[in-house]
Amino acid sequence: MQRLSINGMTGMVALCAAMGTHAAVVAPASVQIGGVHLVPSLKSALSHDDNVYRDRTEQSSKVLNINPSLDIRAAKGADTYSLLLEADANRYFSERDADYTDYKAALTTHNEFNSRNRLDTTLRIGEINDAGSKRTADNKTPEYIGKAADIVYGFGSLEAKARVDVFGGVEAKNYKKSTGSDTRTNYYGATAYYRLMPKTDVLFEVKQRDLEYKNVNDGGFNVTSYLVGVNWDATAKTSGFAKFGRRYRDAEASGVSDESYTGWEVGVSYKPLSYSLIQLSTGRDYGLDAEDPSSNSFTKGTNLTLSWQHDWSSRLTSNVSWSRVAEEVENQNGQTRKDRDTDTINLGLSWEVKRWLSVSAGFTRFVGDDDVKAVGVTDDSYDRNVYTIGLEASL
């Protein structure tokens, strides 16, 4: 099972800059056919991974990644539409059993019916390999067909005193060859905003996440959250949000203890200079996935991410980030089975050689430490370092 991270879910803005090893090409050109724009791109990277299987065997290998994509875009007035098609192939020079290729498609739409009604939808489907999970007996990654849909409906003008966002979504994972437990996750809720000052809103949010294991009877969980907070865009330098409240977890199986505790979702973006951005996000929540679904174990914990992006020139950009997840893995009675700490450090440097071409270099260090508290619990501690040079090209 994949190492779990605390999931803030719906409404959690991704304030921390993505720490990819590929540089972002600025304003790629497109091919126009009528009112449709086709934006092709190609990313490629060569890496050295010193722990391919993410365990204590520490098998290392060079890895070639090739990631072509085609973004099909269209717009009509304020409405926008995008269909992203991509493949993600990974070839391991020394561990060929670890090779895998993902295929994904995502349709994103944004509609503004009038100043008071907005609708955002996303549909995703793909054949995906669970690269972060434990391998099967033949060292293959667990592979599943993933389908997901997300929707956000906004009522009320963004400039009005009060407005409401209603959201919901579903994600299904159907594993091939019985390599994992098929799951279905639903979430839904609403956030009400009230304008306190010109650029500051107070908010109240209610949301629920439900997880169902299709192959395990009574193996799922429900997490309900009640949060209050503030959303601000106070100055050109600072923006963010903060939500605090109570989270309640209950299991589908009978005899499993219900539980609740204080949780939060916070994100802050600070721009001291026009070419420098510092971002912080943190959350405290229950994790939905269980290491062993039949045992009704669950996780809860806190995550923290800090990142800094700096443009040294119009063509040279650096990215630095650090994240930490501190979790407790508990049994069905709420007794701690082990404490799990995960630290990830990312360093990246990208250089835009041409408008359509950029190169990059990156380093990622992952340290996972399990502190076992009970007999018979598996210690999944491991370290992993990945060194990467990358290339991205577009029209």
Order of alpha helices (4+ residues) and beta strands (2+ residues): beta-beta-beta-beta-beta-beta-beta-beta-beta-beta-beta-beta-beta-beta-beta-beta-beta-beta-beta
